[in-house]
Amino acid sequence: MKRGKRYVEAAKLVDRANLYETAEAITVVKKSAGAKFDETIEAHIRTGCDGRHADQQIRGAVVLPHGTGKSVKVLVFAKGDKVAEAEAAGAEFVGGEELIPKIQNEGWFDFDVVVATPDMMGVVGRLGRVLGPKGLMPNPKAGTVTMDVTKAVNDIKAGKVEYRLDKTNIIHVPIGKASFTEEQLADNFHALLDAIIKAKPSTVKGQYLKSVTVTATMGPGVRINVAKLA
């Protein structure tokens, strides 16, 4: 695969054979983010879980202390007095059954996170086929199926991110922007990692954190020494 000139230059900053301390890795990643836009910094955590087993699935959410640097649009499925509550909390879109055809037939996805009250899950369930593959389906473990819509919306706006295993048992989560300070990125990284370590399924045998890499959107991956993390 041919790489662009900027990527090749950025890759020279990274010693592929080295496992970095967290602070050092974040310094290198920030230096490698040379694009003309504010690149997202992500953590990629390869686990020893086997996601084919239900008891080794990992899914949850954590509020990053310094947010993600991205403004998030929230859609809330609610009815009754919960509609006004969601609007007061700052949700961009609030509705019910009338939104089904708009999403299903018109392909409307002008939102980043979906929250639903439990009594609306029968309605939202009909959107499983379109919301599921996009990772937008509300889930109690992620705090997006709840009667406390005020807290849900506030947490999301404050920088709540969801983490879950993909099909290759890796967790991919944004931890901020290249414009963040190194301290802000480190705080966010440690908040995420603490949550993932606490979420370790009791049935996982052997090494839980196999590898941890941080990377900017357009930059090379920088591997962190997992022995210093767990």
NUZATI-195608 format. One line per field, with one value per residue (C-alpha): x negated, y, z; chain; residue in one letter; residue number from 1. Coordinates in steps of 0.2 Angstrom, whole numbers. Example, Ala and Ser with C-alpha at 12.3 -4.5 7.8 and 13.67 -1.06 7.14 Angstrom:
BEGIN
x: [-62	-68] $
y: [-22	-5] $
z: [39	36] $
unit: [A	A] $
code: [a	s] $
pos: [1	2] $
This chain:
BEGIN
x: [0	-7	-8	-7	-22	-15	-12	-30	-37	-26	-31	-50	-45	-40	-52	-41	-52	-49	-35	-32	-27	-10	-16	-30	-17	-6	-20	-25	-7	-4	-20	-14	3	-2	14	22	37	38	35	44	32	39	34	35	35	33	40	38	57	66	82	90	94	108	99	83	92	87	98	99	97	86	86	69	63	59	72	68	67	81	99	111	129	141	158	169	184	197	215	225	215	199	200	199	185	174	176	172	156	150	155	155	169	183	197	206	215	215	196	196	200	188	174	179	185	177	160	159	144	141	136	122	130	147	155	172	183	187	205	199	188	203	203	184	182	190	174	162	157	152	146	137	124	120	117	132	144	147	141	144	125	120	133	143	158	164	178	165	164	156	141	139	139	128	115	115	112	99	89	96	89	95	82	86	77	77	77	58	59	52	59	57	61	57	48	47	40	22	26	28	13	3	10	28	25	17	31	44	33	32	50	54	42	47	65	60	49	64	75	64	75	71	71	56	40	23	17	32	23	14	9	13	9	13	14	19	32	18	3	-5	-1	-12	-12	-11	-20	-5	-15	-15	3	12] $
y: [0	17	30	48	59	67	49	44	59	56	37	42	49	32	18	2	-9	1	0	17	24	32	50	47	39	54	66	56	55	74	77	65	74	86	87	103	99	95	76	64	54	37	22	4	-9	-27	-39	-57	-59	-70	-60	-76	-80	-69	-69	-62	-47	-30	-15	1	20	32	51	58	71	83	77	72	89	85	93	78	79	69	61	56	44	49	53	63	74	66	75	92	85	80	96	106	95	101	86	92	80	73	62	46	35	49	48	29	32	47	36	20	27	44	39	53	51	69	63	55	46	39	39	31	29	11	13	18	3	-6	8	10	-9	-8	2	-11	-16	2	8	-8	-8	10	7	19	7	12	0	0	-5	11	22	26	17	26	36	49	58	73	64	54	70	79	65	63	82	82	69	52	38	21	6	-11	-26	-27	-43	-45	-42	-24	-9	8	24	42	51	68	80	84	101	95	96	81	81	82	67	57	61	55	39	34	37	25	12	12	9	-5	-14	-13	-21	-36	-52	-64	-78	-71	-82	-77	-59	-47	-32	-39	-23	-4	8	27	35	51	51	52	46	30	19	21	6	7	-4	-14	-21	-4	-1	-16] $
z: [0	-6	8	6	9	25	32	28	36	52	52	54	72	77	82	77	88	104	116	123	140	139	140	127	115	117	113	98	92	93	83	70	67	53	43	39	50	69	69	81	92	95	106	99	112	107	121	125	125	113	108	101	119	127	144	136	127	133	131	142	142	151	152	146	158	144	131	114	106	94	96	97	90	101	96	110	107	121	125	137	149	144	127	136	148	133	124	140	142	125	113	95	90	100	94	93	80	67	65	60	41	41	46	38	21	19	26	39	50	55	73	82	97	100	118	121	136	140	135	118	114	106	93	92	90	72	67	73	55	51	68	73	59	62	81	85	93	111	125	143	146	137	147	132	137	152	160	166	149	157	164	147	137	149	149	131	128	142	132	135	124	121	120	114	106	87	78	80	99	97	106	96	105	102	116	110	96	91	98	115	127	131	149	143	131	145	157	144	140	158	161	146	151	169	163	151	165	177	163	161	160	174	161	151	153	150	146	145	137	122	114	116	101	100	83	75	60	47	57	61	76	92	103	122	134	141	156	163	161	170] $
unit: [A	A	A	A	A	A	A	A	A	A	A	A	A	A	A	A	A	A	A	A	A	A	A	A	A	A	A	A	A	A	A	A	A	A	A	A	A	A	A	A	A	A	A	A	A	A	A	A	A	A	A	A	A	A	A	A	A	A	A	A	A	A	A	A	A	A	A	A	A	A	A	A	A	A	A	A	A	A	A	A	A	A	A	A	A	A	A	A	A	A	A	A	A	A	A	A	A	A	A	A	A	A	A	A	A	A	A	A	A	A	A	A	A	A	A	A	A	A	A	A	A	A	A	A	A	A	A	A	A	A	A	A	A	A	A	A	A	A	A	A	A	A	A	A	A	A	A	A	A	A	A	A	A	A	A	A	A	A	A	A	A	A	A	A	A	A	A	A	A	A	A	A	A	A	A	A	A	A	A	A	A	A	A	A	A	A	A	A	A	A	A	A	A	A	A	A	A	A	A	A	A	A	A	A	A	A	A	A	A	A	A	A	A	A	A	A	A	A	A	A	A	A	A	A	A	A	A	A	A	A] $
code: [m	k	r	g	k	r	y	v	e	a	a	k	l	v	d	r	a	n	l	y	e	t	a	e	a	i	t	v	v	k	k	s	a	g	a	k	f	d	e	t	i	e	a	h	i	r	t	g	c	d	g	r	h	a	d	q	q	i	r	g	a	v	v	l	p	h	g	t	g	k	s	v	k	v	l	v	f	a	k	g	d	k	v	a	e	a	e	a	a	g	a	e	f	v	g	g	e	e	l	i	p	k	i	q	n	e	g	w	f	d	f	d	v	v	v	a	t	p	d	m	m	g	v	v	g	r	l	g	r	v	l	g	p	k	g	l	m	p	n	p	k	a	g	t	v	t	m	d	v	t	k	a	v	n	d	i	k	a	g	k	v	e	y	r	l	d	k	t	n	i	i	h	v	p	i	g	k	a	s	f	t	e	e	q	l	a	d	n	f	h	a	l	l	d	a	i	i	k	a	k	p	s	t	v	k	g	q	y	l	k	s	v	t	v	t	a	t	m	g	p	g	v	r	i	n	v	a	k	l	a] $
pos: [1	2	3	4	5	6	7	8	9	10	11	12	13	14	15	16	17	18	19	20	21	22	23	24	25	26	27	28	29	30	31	32	33	34	35	36	37	38	39	40	41	42	43	44	45	46	47	48	49	50	51	52	53	54	55	56	57	58	59	60	61	62	63	64	65	66	67	68	69	70	71	72	73	74	75	76	77	78	79	80	81	82	83	84	85	86	87	88	89	90	91	92	93	94	95	96	97	98	99	100	101	102	103	104	105	106	107	108	109	110	111	112	113	114	115	116	117	118	119	120	121	122	123	124	125	126	127	128	129	130	131	132	133	134	135	136	137	138	139	140	141	142	143	144	145	146	147	148	149	150	151	152	153	154	155	156	157	158	159	160	161	162	163	164	165	166	167	168	169	170	171	172	173	174	175	176	177	178	179	180	181	182	183	184	185	186	187	188	189	190	191	192	193	194	195	196	197	198	199	200	201	202	203	204	205	206	207	208	209	210	211	212	213	214	215	216	217	218	219	220	221	222	223	224	225	226	227	228	229	230] $
